[in-house]
Amino acid sequence: MPNAARNSPVLFYIGPPLIVTAALWATSLNDVSLPQIVAAFILFLMPWAAYQGWRIGTRTTIPLFCFLGAMYWAAYALPLFWLRHEINLVTGGHELSEEAITRALYLALLGVAALGVGIRVAGRWQFMESVRPDIHRSPGRWTYLRFALLASTFLRIAVPINALGGGGRQFLVIIETVVPSVTFVVLLRYYLRRAAIPLDKALLAGYASVALIAGISSGWMGSFVGLAIMATAVYILEKRKLPLFAIMVAIPIVLFLQPGKEKFRQRYWREGASEGYVERFNFWMGSSLSAWDRALSSSDQDSARNLANQTIGRISLLQQTANVMEATPERIPYQYGRMYSYMLVTFIPRFFWPDKPSVNDANQWYQVSYRLTERRNLGGVSIATGYLTESYINFGWFGPPVVIFFIGIFVGLFDKVFLRPSSGLLLNSIGVVLLPQLLQVESQLAVYIGGVGQQVAVALITLAPMLDLRRKEKYRGGRNFSAASLNKKRRTILSGSRSRTGLLHRR
């Protein structure tokens, strides 16, 4: 297939985006214009071209731009065809103008392009550490790794997130989620290498079951999606290819469960129903099955629209961006960096500053200013517009070339530090665990960047007994030149030299 991609660039680079865009247009529930269709096509073309470039390359790392571009395509192109071009405001439903929809698509194109440029610029930097932490190979250290997985999983089951109060909530969240996820990823990589012992296999199955059951029974899809992303990343790093079959299974599961989520939250969050894990899981599955059955058995277009809104409405940013385009700067002036004020204090743990300003301040200002939520209802809902639209609110059309470009720099440096083969098993595993957060294009900039440093620090401190600090091996051209590899190379050269010498003597 890589050779075919090289020999037929038009087929492999242009064909699939054309086919997918044409299929969306043919099944569209809205009237879309030619500029909108072209924008949707380009939004698919950019990550697809990045994926093809990765396929014919060395495949030594994760195609981050491909994944991020795909997230933007899902957030802007899919809603263009399948969701209503309207938004619910405090004044009622508001029909968005087609001009605002088109401008929102153009903003997405500009943002994805700026992101790609930033990632490429960071990829050219010679930025590597001379000393790196990694996991010690001593059996006693691996016993601690397994203990850390068991202990943190037990905390996740038995200890509420708010047990330490508001100041320690973030710390406890990291301990209960990031630390076990890092140990899970380490063991999963050894499982794919066929080096895992039976105890490790049992721990892998146990943690995956706990994470999925606890997440789904509490009304969150994040546990399943996060595990799927981490497993995909591990497979790419170990096998150097996408697990296409697993992806094609995971996506339908997520889409199937989406329609029943709102009923689940109404019953168990707002009404406070108390039932066991099994009953909660069955209720969610039954609600989703009923919603799909009603939509598929009805010929009414409204049923299809409602189902589309329930399945992909949560990932859509198109309507919010178009609403911002209509109001800025005509009604709401540019903020010129005001929404980034939390970045000045984000790296100070709330444990040391209980009264630290909240990251939700910018969200709440956005919700009230753009008429999404009344001020008295802010305590019950939080809506983020995504760091792309946030950059437009602050700087207009100059936002993406500046803000999103630097986010691309950040993503590129993250790739170099955590996801390169030379980074070692521990940093690779931390990078894989943080990957789901890196793909959240709907986040604010402060949330997107601010939490990464704290999570890395807590993970390294918790796993400190396992660390093996050593000089970084010389790394060139995608190969690790360790002492063992150099000795092997010397033995190969010497054996070849002796073979040639013996041949000359026989002659």
C-alpha positions as CSV (number, residue, x, y, z in Angstrom):
1,M,0.0,0.0,0.0
2,P,2.8,2.5,0.7
3,N,4.2,1.9,-2.8
4,A,0.8,2.4,-4.3
5,A,0.5,5.7,-2.4
6,R,3.7,6.9,-3.9
7,N,2.8,5.8,-7.4
8,S,-0.8,7.1,-7.3
9,P,-0.8,10.3,-5.2
10,V,-4.0,11.6,-6.7
11,L,-5.9,8.4,-5.8
12,F,-4.6,8.1,-2.3
13,Y,-4.6,11.8,-1.4
14,I,-7.6,13.2,-3.2
15,G,-9.9,10.1,-3.7
16,P,-11.0,9.3,-0.1
17,P,-11.7,13.0,0.9
18,L,-13.8,13.4,-2.3
19,I,-15.7,10.1,-1.6
20,V,-16.4,10.9,2.0
21,T,-17.4,14.5,1.3
22,A,-19.7,13.4,-1.5
23,A,-21.3,10.8,0.7
24,L,-22.0,13.4,3.4
25,W,-23.4,15.8,0.9
26,A,-25.7,13.1,-0.5
27,T,-27.0,12.2,3.0
28,S,-27.1,15.8,4.2
29,L,-30.1,17.0,6.2
30,N,-29.3,20.6,5.3
31,D,-28.9,22.8,2.2
32,V,-25.2,23.5,1.9
33,S,-23.4,25.8,-0.4
34,L,-20.4,25.1,-2.7
35,P,-17.9,27.0,-0.5
36,Q,-19.1,25.0,2.5
37,I,-18.6,21.7,0.7
38,V,-15.1,22.8,-0.4
39,A,-14.2,23.8,3.1
40,A,-15.4,20.4,4.4
41,F,-13.4,18.6,1.8
42,I,-10.2,20.5,2.7
43,L,-10.8,19.8,6.4
44,F,-10.8,16.1,5.5
45,L,-7.9,16.4,3.1
46,M,-5.4,17.9,5.5
47,P,-5.4,15.1,8.2
48,W,-5.8,12.5,5.4
49,A,-2.6,13.7,3.6
50,A,-0.8,13.8,7.0
51,Y,-1.9,10.1,7.6
52,Q,-0.6,9.1,4.1
53,G,2.7,10.8,4.8
54,W,3.0,8.9,8.1
55,R,2.1,5.6,6.4
56,I,4.9,5.9,3.8
57,G,7.4,7.1,6.4
58,T,9.1,5.4,9.3
59,R,6.0,5.3,11.5
60,T,8.2,5.7,14.6
61,T,5.8,8.1,16.4
62,I,2.1,8.9,16.6
63,P,0.6,11.0,13.8
64,L,-0.6,13.8,16.1
65,F,-1.6,16.3,13.4
66,C,-3.7,13.6,11.7
67,F,-5.6,12.9,14.9
68,L,-6.1,16.6,15.7
69,G,-7.2,17.4,12.2
70,A,-9.7,14.5,12.3
71,M,-11.1,16.0,15.5
72,Y,-11.6,19.4,13.8
73,W,-13.2,17.7,10.9
74,A,-15.7,15.9,13.2
75,A,-16.4,19.1,15.1
76,Y,-17.0,21.3,12.0
77,A,-17.7,19.2,8.9
78,L,-20.1,16.5,10.3
79,P,-22.4,19.1,11.9
80,L,-22.4,21.1,8.6
81,F,-24.3,18.2,6.9
82,W,-26.2,16.4,9.7
83,L,-27.0,18.9,12.5
84,R,-29.4,21.9,12.5
85,H,-27.8,25.2,11.9
86,E,-29.2,26.7,15.0
87,I,-28.2,27.2,18.6
88,N,-30.2,27.4,21.8
89,L,-29.9,30.8,23.5
90,V,-31.5,32.2,26.6
91,T,-33.9,34.0,24.3
92,G,-34.9,30.7,22.6
93,G,-33.7,28.8,19.5
94,H,-31.7,31.0,17.1
95,E,-31.3,30.2,13.4
96,L,-27.7,30.8,12.4
97,S,-27.0,32.6,9.1
98,E,-25.3,30.7,6.4
99,E,-22.7,33.4,6.2
100,A,-21.7,32.8,9.8
101,I,-21.6,29.0,9.2
102,T,-19.3,29.6,6.2
103,R,-17.0,31.9,8.2
104,A,-16.9,29.4,11.0
105,L,-15.7,26.8,8.5
106,Y,-13.0,29.2,7.2
107,L,-11.9,29.8,10.8
108,A,-11.5,26.0,11.3
109,L,-9.4,25.8,8.1
110,L,-7.2,28.6,9.2
111,G,-6.8,27.1,12.7
112,V,-5.9,23.6,11.4
113,A,-3.4,25.1,9.0
114,A,-1.8,27.1,11.7
115,L,-1.7,24.1,14.0
116,G,0.1,22.0,11.3
117,V,2.7,24.7,10.7
118,G,3.4,25.0,14.4
119,I,3.9,21.2,14.7
120,R,6.2,21.2,11.7
121,V,8.3,24.1,13.1
122,A,8.6,22.3,16.5
123,G,9.6,19.1,14.7
124,R,12.6,20.8,13.3
125,W,13.9,21.9,16.6
126,Q,16.8,20.0,18.1
127,F,15.2,19.8,21.5
128,M,16.2,16.7,23.5
129,E,17.2,16.2,27.1
130,S,20.6,14.8,28.1
131,V,19.2,12.9,31.0
132,R,15.9,11.2,31.0
133,P,14.0,9.1,33.6
134,D,13.0,5.6,32.7
135,I,11.7,2.4,34.4
136,H,14.3,0.3,36.2
137,R,14.4,-3.3,35.1
138,S,14.8,-4.6,38.6
139,P,12.1,-7.1,39.6
140,G,11.5,-5.2,42.9
141,R,10.8,-2.0,40.9
142,W,8.2,-3.8,38.8
143,T,6.5,-5.1,42.0
144,Y,6.1,-1.5,43.0
145,L,4.6,-0.7,39.6
146,R,2.0,-3.4,40.1
147,F,1.3,-2.2,43.6
148,A,0.8,1.3,42.3
149,L,-1.8,0.1,39.8
150,L,-3.7,-1.8,42.5
151,A,-3.6,1.0,45.1
152,S,-4.6,3.8,42.7
153,T,-7.4,1.6,41.3
154,F,-8.7,0.9,44.8
155,L,-8.6,4.7,45.5
156,R,-10.7,5.2,42.4
157,I,-13.3,2.8,43.6
158,A,-13.4,3.7,47.3
159,V,-12.4,7.3,47.7
160,P,-14.6,10.1,46.3
161,I,-12.9,12.8,44.3
162,N,-13.9,15.5,46.8
163,A,-12.5,13.7,49.8
164,L,-9.6,16.2,50.2
165,G,-11.8,19.2,49.6
166,G,-11.6,21.7,46.8
167,G,-7.8,22.3,47.3
168,G,-6.9,18.7,46.9
169,R,-9.4,17.7,44.3
170,Q,-7.1,18.1,41.4
171,F,-4.3,16.1,43.1
172,L,-6.7,13.2,43.9
173,V,-8.1,13.2,40.4
174,I,-4.5,12.8,39.0
175,I,-3.7,10.0,41.5
176,E,-7.0,8.1,40.7
177,T,-6.8,8.5,36.9
178,V,-3.3,9.4,35.5
179,V,-1.2,7.2,37.8
180,P,-3.1,3.9,37.1
181,S,-3.4,4.8,33.5
182,V,0.4,5.2,33.2
183,T,1.0,1.8,34.8
184,F,-1.7,0.3,32.6
185,V,0.0,1.6,29.5
186,V,3.4,0.2,30.6
187,L,1.9,-3.3,31.2
188,L,-0.1,-3.1,27.9
189,R,3.1,-2.4,25.9
190,Y,4.8,-5.4,27.5
191,Y,1.7,-7.5,26.7
192,L,1.9,-6.5,23.0
193,R,5.6,-7.5,23.1
194,R,4.5,-10.9,24.5
195,A,6.6,-10.3,27.6
196,A,3.8,-9.9,30.2
197,I,3.5,-12.5,33.0
198,P,0.0,-13.9,33.9
199,L,-0.3,-11.5,36.9
200,D,0.2,-8.6,34.5
201,K,-2.5,-9.9,32.2
202,A,-4.9,-10.2,35.1
203,L,-4.1,-6.6,36.2
204,L,-4.7,-5.3,32.7
205,A,-8.1,-7.0,32.4
206,G,-9.1,-5.9,35.9
207,Y,-8.2,-2.2,35.5
208,A,-9.9,-2.0,32.1
209,S,-13.1,-3.6,33.5
210,V,-13.1,-1.2,36.5
211,A,-12.4,1.9,34.4
212,L,-15.2,1.0,31.9
213,I,-17.8,-0.1,34.5
214,A,-17.1,2.8,36.8
215,G,-17.2,5.3,33.9
216,I,-20.3,4.1,32.2
217,S,-22.2,3.5,35.5
218,S,-21.5,7.1,36.5
219,G,-22.7,8.6,33.2
220,W,-19.4,9.4,31.6
221,M,-18.2,8.2,28.2
222,G,-14.7,9.6,28.9
223,S,-13.5,6.4,30.5
224,F,-14.3,4.2,27.4
225,V,-13.1,6.8,24.9
226,G,-9.9,7.5,26.9
227,L,-9.1,3.8,27.1
228,A,-9.7,3.4,23.4
229,I,-7.4,6.3,22.5
230,M,-4.6,5.0,24.8
231,A,-4.9,1.5,23.5
232,T,-4.7,2.8,19.9
233,A,-1.6,4.9,20.7
234,V,0.1,1.9,22.3
235,Y,-0.7,-0.3,19.3
236,I,0.8,2.4,17.0
237,L,4.0,2.7,19.0
238,E,4.4,-1.1,19.2
239,K,3.1,-2.3,15.8
240,R,3.7,0.9,13.8
241,K,0.2,0.8,12.2
242,L,-3.3,1.9,13.0
243,P,-5.6,-0.8,14.6
244,L,-8.3,-0.2,12.0
245,F,-10.5,-3.0,13.1
246,A,-10.5,-1.9,16.8
247,I,-11.3,1.7,15.7
248,M,-14.2,0.6,13.5
249,V,-15.6,-1.3,16.5
250,A,-15.1,1.5,19.1
251,I,-16.7,4.3,17.0
252,P,-20.1,2.5,16.6
253,I,-20.1,1.7,20.3
254,V,-19.6,5.3,21.2
255,L,-22.3,6.4,18.7
256,F,-24.7,3.8,20.0
257,L,-24.4,4.8,23.6
258,Q,-24.8,8.6,23.0
259,P,-28.6,8.8,22.6
260,G,-29.2,7.2,26.0
261,K,-26.8,9.4,28.0
262,E,-29.2,12.3,28.6
263,K,-31.9,10.0,30.0
264,F,-29.3,8.3,32.2
265,R,-28.1,11.6,33.6
266,Q,-31.7,12.7,34.2
267,R,-32.4,9.6,36.2
268,Y,-29.3,9.2,38.2
269,W,-27.8,12.7,38.4
270,R,-30.8,15.0,38.7
271,E,-33.5,12.6,40.2
272,G,-30.9,10.9,42.4
273,A,-31.9,7.3,41.7
274,S,-29.8,4.8,43.5
275,E,-29.1,1.5,41.8
276,G,-26.2,-0.9,41.3
277,Y,-23.6,-0.8,38.5
278,V,-25.4,-3.6,36.6
279,E,-28.8,-1.8,36.7
280,R,-27.3,1.5,35.6
281,F,-25.5,-0.1,32.7
282,N,-28.6,-1.9,31.6
283,F,-30.7,1.3,31.8
284,W,-28.2,3.1,29.6
285,M,-28.1,0.3,27.0
286,G,-31.9,0.0,27.0
287,S,-32.4,3.8,26.6
288,S,-29.9,3.9,23.7
289,L,-31.5,0.9,22.0
290,S,-34.9,2.4,22.2
291,A,-33.7,5.7,20.7
292,W,-32.0,4.0,17.8
293,D,-35.1,1.8,17.2
294,R,-37.4,4.7,17.1
295,A,-35.2,6.7,14.7
296,L,-34.6,3.8,12.3
297,S,-38.2,2.7,12.2
298,S,-39.5,6.2,11.5
299,S,-39.5,7.8,8.1
300,D,-39.8,11.3,9.7
301,Q,-36.8,13.5,9.0
302,D,-37.1,15.1,12.4
303,S,-36.3,11.7,14.0
304,A,-33.1,11.5,12.0
305,R,-32.2,15.0,13.0
306,N,-32.8,14.3,16.7
307,L,-30.7,11.1,16.5
308,A,-27.9,13.0,14.7
309,N,-28.0,15.7,17.4
310,Q,-27.8,13.1,20.2
311,T,-24.9,11.2,18.6
312,I,-22.6,13.9,17.3
313,G,-24.0,17.0,18.9
314,R,-21.6,16.7,21.9
315,I,-18.6,17.0,19.7
316,S,-19.9,19.9,17.5
317,L,-18.3,23.3,17.6
318,L,-19.7,24.6,14.4
319,Q,-22.8,26.2,16.0
320,Q,-20.9,27.9,18.8
321,T,-18.3,29.3,16.4
322,A,-21.0,30.6,14.1
323,N,-22.8,32.3,17.0
324,V,-19.5,34.0,18.0
325,M,-19.0,35.1,14.4
326,E,-22.4,36.8,14.4
327,A,-21.8,38.6,17.6
328,T,-18.1,39.5,17.4
329,P,-17.0,42.3,17.1
330,E,-20.4,43.9,16.2
331,R,-22.0,43.3,19.6
332,I,-19.2,42.0,21.7
333,P,-15.7,43.6,21.2
334,Y,-12.5,41.6,20.9
335,Q,-11.1,40.8,24.4
336,Y,-7.3,41.1,23.5
337,G,-6.1,38.3,25.8
338,R,-8.5,38.9,28.7
339,M,-9.7,35.3,28.5
340,Y,-6.2,34.0,29.0
341,S,-5.7,35.7,32.4
342,Y,-6.0,32.4,34.2
343,M,-2.8,31.2,32.5
344,L,-0.9,33.4,34.8
345,V,-1.9,31.3,37.9
346,T,-2.8,28.0,36.4
347,F,0.4,26.2,37.4
348,I,-0.1,27.1,41.1
349,P,-1.8,24.1,42.7
350,R,-5.1,25.0,44.4
351,F,-3.8,23.0,47.4
352,F,-1.4,25.9,48.1
353,W,-3.9,28.6,47.1
354,P,-7.5,27.6,48.0
355,D,-8.9,30.9,46.8
356,K,-7.2,30.8,43.4
357,P,-9.3,32.2,40.6
358,S,-11.4,29.5,38.8
359,V,-10.7,28.3,35.3
360,N,-14.4,28.5,34.8
361,D,-14.4,32.3,35.0
362,A,-13.6,32.6,31.2
363,N,-16.3,30.0,30.4
364,Q,-18.9,31.8,32.5
365,W,-18.1,35.1,30.9
366,Y,-18.5,33.5,27.5
367,Q,-21.8,31.8,28.4
368,V,-23.4,35.0,29.7
369,S,-22.0,37.4,27.0
370,Y,-23.0,35.2,24.1
371,R,-26.4,34.5,25.7
372,L,-26.0,30.8,26.2
373,T,-26.8,30.7,29.9
374,E,-28.5,33.1,32.3
375,R,-26.2,34.2,35.1
376,R,-28.3,32.6,37.8
377,N,-27.9,29.2,36.1
378,L,-24.1,29.2,35.8
379,G,-23.7,26.8,38.7
380,G,-25.4,24.0,36.9
381,V,-23.8,24.2,33.4
382,S,-20.4,24.8,31.9
383,I,-19.9,25.4,28.2
384,A,-16.5,25.7,26.5
385,T,-16.2,27.1,23.0
386,G,-12.8,25.6,22.2
387,Y,-9.4,27.3,22.0
388,L,-9.8,28.0,18.3
389,T,-13.0,30.1,18.8
390,E,-11.5,31.5,22.0
391,S,-8.6,32.8,19.9
392,Y,-11.0,34.6,17.6
393,I,-12.9,36.1,20.5
394,N,-9.6,37.6,21.8
395,F,-7.9,38.7,18.5
396,G,-10.3,38.2,15.6
397,W,-8.8,36.6,12.4
398,F,-5.3,37.2,13.8
399,G,-6.1,34.7,16.6
400,P,-5.4,31.4,14.8
401,P,-2.1,32.5,13.1
402,V,-0.8,33.5,16.5
403,V,-2.5,31.5,19.3
404,I,-3.1,28.2,17.3
405,F,0.4,28.4,15.8
406,F,1.9,28.4,19.4
407,I,-0.4,25.6,20.4
408,G,1.1,23.7,17.4
409,I,4.5,24.4,18.9
410,F,3.3,23.1,22.2
411,V,2.0,19.9,20.6
412,G,5.2,19.4,18.6
413,L,7.3,19.8,21.7
414,F,5.0,17.4,23.5
415,D,5.6,14.9,20.7
416,K,9.4,15.3,21.0
417,V,9.5,14.9,24.8
418,F,7.0,12.2,25.4
419,L,6.2,10.3,22.2
420,R,9.5,9.8,20.4
421,P,11.2,6.3,20.6
422,S,14.2,7.9,22.2
423,S,12.1,9.2,25.2
424,G,12.0,5.9,26.9
425,L,9.2,3.7,28.2
426,L,8.1,5.9,31.1
427,L,7.8,9.2,29.3
428,N,6.2,7.4,26.3
429,S,3.6,6.0,28.7
430,I,2.9,9.4,30.3
431,G,2.5,10.9,26.8
432,V,0.1,8.2,25.8
433,V,-2.0,8.8,28.9
434,L,-2.1,12.6,28.3
435,L,-3.0,12.0,24.6
436,P,-6.8,12.0,25.1
437,Q,-6.5,15.5,26.8
438,L,-4.3,16.6,23.9
439,L,-7.1,15.7,21.4
440,Q,-9.8,17.8,23.2
441,V,-10.2,20.6,20.7
442,E,-13.2,21.9,22.7
443,S,-11.1,22.9,25.7
444,Q,-10.1,26.3,26.8
445,L,-6.5,27.2,26.3
446,A,-5.9,27.3,30.1
447,V,-7.4,23.9,30.6
448,Y,-5.7,22.5,27.6
449,I,-2.1,23.5,28.6
450,G,-2.4,24.2,32.3
451,G,-3.2,20.7,33.6
452,V,-0.4,18.9,31.7
453,G,2.4,20.1,33.9
454,Q,0.7,19.1,37.1
455,Q,-0.2,15.6,35.7
456,V,3.3,15.0,34.6
457,A,4.8,16.1,37.9
458,V,2.4,14.0,40.1
459,A,3.0,10.9,37.9
460,L,6.8,11.2,38.1
461,I,6.7,11.7,41.9
462,T,4.4,8.8,42.4
463,L,6.5,6.5,40.2
464,A,9.8,7.8,41.6
465,P,10.7,4.5,43.2
466,M,10.8,2.9,39.8
467,L,12.9,5.5,38.1
468,D,16.3,4.8,36.6
469,L,18.1,8.1,35.8
470,R,20.8,7.6,33.2
471,R,22.5,9.4,30.4
472,K,20.5,9.6,27.3
473,E,21.6,7.3,24.6
474,K,22.9,8.9,21.4
475,Y,20.0,9.2,19.0
476,R,20.4,9.8,15.3
477,G,18.2,9.2,12.3
478,G,15.6,7.3,14.2
479,R,18.0,4.7,15.8
480,N,19.2,4.2,19.3
481,F,22.9,3.7,19.5
482,S,23.2,2.1,22.9
483,A,26.3,0.2,24.2
484,A,24.7,-3.1,23.4
485,S,23.8,-2.1,19.8
486,L,27.3,-0.7,19.3
487,N,28.9,-3.9,20.6
488,K,26.6,-6.0,18.3
489,K,27.6,-3.8,15.4
490,R,31.3,-4.2,16.2
491,R,30.9,-8.0,16.4
492,T,29.2,-8.0,13.0
493,I,32.0,-6.0,11.4
494,L,34.7,-8.2,13.0
495,S,33.0,-11.4,11.9
496,G,32.7,-10.1,8.4
497,S,36.3,-9.1,8.4
498,R,37.4,-12.6,9.6
499,S,35.2,-14.2,6.9
500,R,36.9,-12.1,4.2
501,T,40.4,-12.9,5.6
502,G,39.7,-16.6,5.7
503,L,38.4,-16.5,2.1
504,L,41.7,-14.8,1.0
505,H,43.7,-17.5,2.8
506,R,41.8,-20.2,1.1
507,R,42.4,-18.6,-2.2
